Amino acid sequence: MLMTFDKASKLIADGRLLHIAGTETLLKRLPKGNWVGGTTEYFMVREGCKVSGSLLFVTEFSHENFSIRSYAGHEIGRVAADAFDNGYSIVIVPFDSEVHKEYAQNAAGFEGMFLKNIAGWVAGANLGEPGQTPATVNGSTGEACSDKAVALHLEVPPDQTVCVNIVNIFAQDESSPVISFPEEGFSADRCLIDGQEVSFADYLTQNGVDTKLPLVGDYSGSGVNISIKSVENGVVQFYAPVFSGIQYRMARGISDYAKAFNSRLAGHTDADAVFSCNCILNFLYGELEGKRIEAFSGPITFGEIAYQLVNQTLVYVTVSRPE
């Protein structure tokens, strides 16, 4: 929930186990304790999505066994190996850092990645205030970093089951040609359109493609979004890497983001999730400020983690307990 700095500080002083999102200024002032944090000023809350530089979003956990770790780029590959066998991990990565790029491009190959439950988000900054640097904070040491990820590894009892879930309101537009890329990465100048090599930037421009819509990749029947950051000087930049060997299509258009989200989330309550986050592009393109996303609350983020890095996606974690 959103709360004041003083209330968050009191929870830390009381020894609570926390995940905290807010400005770097506030996060760095918090006392040391059992918490991890990342920077954003955008939030999903019950009364409506909002922007705040004076409040913190705090998620409290009740797990007895946990560990807090920091990871540089050359260390992030062990994040899943460090996780509990029966539990889940909340990972926060600073946007546009080396550890961000390493995670985005190589997470699928990390030891134990799909044997553990890994969720989290990419820390960002207020888009209206230039000069800010995305950062993470390891609350146990007080260290704030723009070049390290932090992870809160949590263990659950053996009779409980964890599930990492996504809500993706986008689907492939079947009228879109199949798009593939000969090389993987955060940018592309060339691509294959239905097998024919062309300039991807020219294709988007000449066909009037709405670049607010993501590419949707077919990952064994599951759709994973790749959001377009910019098209400039013949190069298309992405918020997550494209991969060779994956077939993409442009997404079908969405006329009402908030309605689409709430329709997909019908039947859920915020009590279902122990953690959730939603993408900044959904917030911006869907004009979600002041609009309710009724089933979930959490930080609005600059990339989401559901094992791998995803875009324009809501991620949430559930823990099923015996009846």
C-alpha positions in Angstrom: 0.0 0.0 0.0 1.0 3.6 -0.4 2.2 5.2 2.8 4.3 8.0 4.2 8.0 7.9 4.8 7.5 7.9 8.6 5.1 4.9 8.5 7.5 2.9 6.2 10.3 3.8 8.6 8.3 2.5 11.5 7.6 -0.8 9.8 11.4 -1.2 9.1 12.2 -0.4 12.7 9.7 -3.0 13.9 11.6 -5.6 11.9 9.0 -6.2 9.2 10.0 -7.9 5.9 9.3 -5.4 3.1 9.5 -4.6 -0.6 9.5 -0.8 -1.1 9.1 1.4 -4.2 9.6 5.2 -4.4 12.0 7.9 -5.2 15.8 7.4 -4.7 15.8 10.3 -2.2 13.2 8.6 0.1 14.6 5.1 -0.3 18.1 6.3 0.7 16.8 8.0 3.8 15.0 4.9 5.1 16.7 3.0 8.0 18.5 -0.3 7.4 16.5 -3.4 7.8 14.8 -6.3 6.2 13.8 -4.8 2.9 14.7 -4.2 -0.8 13.7 -1.3 -2.9 13.6 0.3 -6.3 12.9 3.6 -7.9 9.6 4.7 -9.4 7.1 7.4 -8.8 4.2 5.6 -10.6 1.8 3.4 -8.7 -1.3 1.2 -9.0 -3.5 1.6 -6.0 -7.2 0.9 -5.3 -8.4 4.4 -5.6 -6.7 4.8 -9.0 -3.2 4.8 -10.6 -1.2 7.8 -9.5 2.2 9.6 -9.6 3.8 10.6 -6.3 7.3 11.7 -5.3 6.3 11.9 -1.6 4.9 8.5 -0.9 6.3 5.0 -0.9 4.6 1.8 -2.0 5.2 -0.9 0.6 4.5 -4.6 0.3 4.9 -6.6 3.5 5.7 -10.3 3.7 5.2 -12.7 6.6 7.8 -15.4 5.6 10.2 -16.5 8.3 13.0 -17.7 6.1 14.5 -15.2 3.6 17.7 -13.7 2.2 18.6 -10.4 0.6 21.2 -10.3 -2.1 22.8 -7.8 -4.4 24.0 -8.7 -7.9 26.3 -7.0 -10.3 26.1 -7.8 -14.0 28.6 -10.6 -13.8 26.8 -12.1 -10.8 23.1 -11.9 -11.8 23.4 -15.3 -13.5 23.2 -17.0 -10.1 20.0 -15.3 -9.0 17.8 -18.4 -9.5 20.4 -20.7 -8.0 20.3 -18.6 -4.9 16.5 -18.8 -4.6 14.8 -21.2 -2.2 13.6 -24.5 -3.7 10.1 -23.9 -2.4 9.5 -20.2 -2.5 9.8 -17.1 -4.7 12.1 -14.2 -5.4 11.4 -10.6 -6.0 14.2 -9.2 -8.2 14.6 -5.5 -8.9 16.9 -4.3 -11.8 17.9 -0.7 -12.6 16.8 0.4 -16.1 19.5 0.7 -18.8 22.3 -0.8 -16.7 24.7 -3.6 -17.5 22.9 -5.9 -15.2 19.6 -5.0 -16.9 21.0 -5.9 -20.3 22.6 -9.1 -19.0 19.3 -10.2 -17.4 17.2 -9.3 -20.4 19.4 -11.1 -22.9 20.5 -14.2 -20.9 18.0 -15.0 -18.1 16.6 -18.0 -20.0 20.0 -19.6 -19.7 20.6 -18.9 -16.0 21.1 -21.9 -13.8 17.7 -23.1 -12.4 15.8 -20.2 -13.9 12.6 -22.2 -14.7 12.9 -24.4 -11.7 12.4 -21.5 -9.2 9.8 -18.8 -9.0 11.4 -15.5 -10.2 9.3 -12.3 -10.4 10.1 -8.6 -10.2 10.6 -5.4 -12.0 12.9 -2.8 -13.6 13.4 0.4 -11.6 13.0 3.7 -13.4 12.5 7.4 -12.8 10.0 10.2 -13.2 9.8 10.8 -17.0 9.0 14.4 -16.4 12.1 15.1 -14.4 15.3 14.7 -16.5 18.5 13.8 -14.8 17.2 11.1 -12.5 19.0 7.7 -12.4 17.2 4.5 -11.8 18.4 2.8 -8.7 18.0 -0.2 -6.4 18.5 -0.4 -2.7 19.6 -3.3 -0.5 17.9 -2.3 2.7 20.0 -4.7 4.8 23.2 -2.8 4.0 21.7 0.6 3.0 23.6 0.4 -0.4 21.9 2.3 -3.2 23.1 1.3 -6.7 22.5 2.2 -10.3 24.4 -0.8 -11.5 23.3 -3.7 -9.3 20.1 -5.7 -9.0 18.7 -6.6 -5.6 16.7 -9.7 -4.8 14.5 -10.7 -1.9 14.5 -14.5 -1.8 11.6 -15.9 0.2 10.8 -19.5 1.4 7.3 -20.8 1.8 6.3 -23.9 3.8 6.4 -27.2 1.9 2.6 -27.5 1.8 2.2 -24.1 -0.1 2.5 -23.6 -3.8 3.8 -20.5 -5.6 2.8 -19.4 -9.1 4.2 -16.5 -11.1 1.5 -15.1 -13.4 1.2 -12.5 -16.1 -1.7 -10.6 -17.5 -1.0 -9.6 -21.1 -3.9 -7.8 -22.8 -2.2 -8.0 -26.1 -2.4 -10.8 -28.7 -0.9 -11.3 -32.1 -2.8 -9.6 -34.9 -3.3 -12.5 -37.3 -3.4 -10.0 -40.2 0.1 -8.9 -39.4 2.9 -10.6 -41.3 5.3 -12.9 -39.5 8.3 -10.8 -38.4 11.6 -12.4 -37.4 15.1 -11.1 -36.7 18.4 -12.6 -37.9 20.2 -11.2 -34.8 19.1 -10.7 -31.2 19.3 -7.6 -29.2 17.7 -4.3 -28.0 17.8 -2.8 -31.5 17.3 -3.9 -35.1 17.8 -2.4 -38.5 16.9 -5.4 -40.6 14.2 -8.0 -40.2 12.4 -10.7 -42.2 8.8 -9.9 -43.2 7.2 -13.2 -44.2 10.7 -14.4 -45.0 11.8 -11.4 -47.0 14.6 -9.2 -45.6 13.7 -5.6 -45.3 14.5 -2.5 -43.2 12.3 -2.8 -40.1 12.2 1.0 -39.6 11.0 1.4 -43.2 8.4 -1.3 -42.8 7.0 0.4 -39.7 7.0 3.8 -41.3 5.7 2.9 -44.7 2.8 0.8 -43.3 1.8 3.4 -40.7 2.3 0.8 -37.8 1.2 2.2 -34.4 4.5 1.8 -32.4 2.6 2.1 -29.1 1.6 -1.5 -29.8 4.2 -4.1 -29.0 5.6 -7.0 -31.1 4.1 -10.2 -29.7 6.4 -13.2 -29.8 5.2 -16.8 -30.0 6.9 -18.7 -27.2 5.5 -22.2 -27.6 2.0 -20.8 -27.7 2.4 -18.0 -25.1 2.5 -14.4 -26.2 5.5 -12.3 -24.9 5.6 -8.6 -25.7 8.6 -6.6 -27.0 7.8 -2.9 -26.8 9.2 -0.4 -29.3 11.2 2.4 -27.7 12.0 4.5 -30.8 12.4 4.5 -34.6 15.3 6.8 -35.6 17.9 6.9 -38.3 16.9 3.6 -39.7 17.2 1.7 -36.4 14.3 0.4 -34.2 15.1 0.4 -30.5 13.3 -1.9 -28.1 12.6 -2.0 -24.4 13.5 -5.7 -24.3 15.6 -7.7 -26.7 14.2 -9.6 -29.7 15.5 -13.1 -30.2 16.4 -15.0 -33.4 14.3 -18.0 -33.9 11.1 -16.4 -32.5 8.2 -15.5 -34.7 6.7 -12.1 -34.0 3.6 -10.3 -35.2 2.4 -6.8 -34.3 -0.3 -6.8 -31.6 -3.9 -6.2 -32.2 -5.1 -2.7 -31.1 -6.7 -2.0 -27.8 -9.3 0.7 -27.7 -9.7 0.9 -23.9 -6.8 -0.1 -21.7 -8.4 0.2 -18.3 -11.5 -1.7 -19.5 -9.3 -4.4 -21.1 -7.3 -4.9 -17.9 -10.3 -5.0 -15.6 -12.1 -7.4 -18.0 -9.1 -9.8 -17.9 -8.8 -9.5 -14.1 -12.5 -10.2 -13.4 -12.8 -12.6 -10.5 -9.5 -11.7 -8.9 -9.1 -9.6 -5.8 -6.0 -7.9 -4.5 -5.9 -10.5 -1.7 -5.0 -13.1 -4.3 -1.6 -11.7 -4.9 1.4 -11.4 -2.6 3.2 -9.2 -5.1 2.2 -7.4 -8.3 3.5 -4.7 -10.7 2.4 -3.2 -14.0 4.2 -1.6 -16.9 4.8 2.2 -17.4 3.8 1.9 -21.0 0.4 0.6 -20.0 0.1 3.5 -17.7 1.1 6.1 -20.4 -0.5 4.7 -23.5 -3.7 3.6 -21.6 -3.9 7.0 -19.8 -4.4 5.1 -16.6 -3.6 8.0 -14.2 -6.7 8.2 -11.9 -8.1 5.0 -13.3 -8.6 1.9 -11.2 -7.0 -1.4 -11.9 -9.2 -3.1 -9.4 -7.7 -6.5 -8.7 -4.1 -5.5 -8.0 -1.9 -2.8 -6.5 1.9 -2.2 -6.7 4.6 -0.3 -8.5 4.3 0.8 -12.1 7.6 -0.2 -13.6 10.0 0.1 -16.5 10.0 -3.5 -17.4 8.6 -6.6 -15.6 10.1 -9.9 -14.7 8.3 -13.2 -14.9 11.3 -15.4 -15.1 12.4 -13.5 -18.2 12.1 -9.8 -18.9 8.6 -8.8 -20.3 7.0 -5.5 -21.4 3.6 -4.0 -21.3 2.6 -6.7 -18.9 1.1 -7.0 -15.4 3.0 -9.6 -13.3 1.7 -11.0 -10.1 2.7 -13.8 -7.6 0.2 -16.0 -5.7 0.8 -18.4 -2.9 -1.8 -21.2 -2.5 -2.3 -22.4 1.0 -4.0 -25.6 2.1 -7.7 -25.2 2.9 
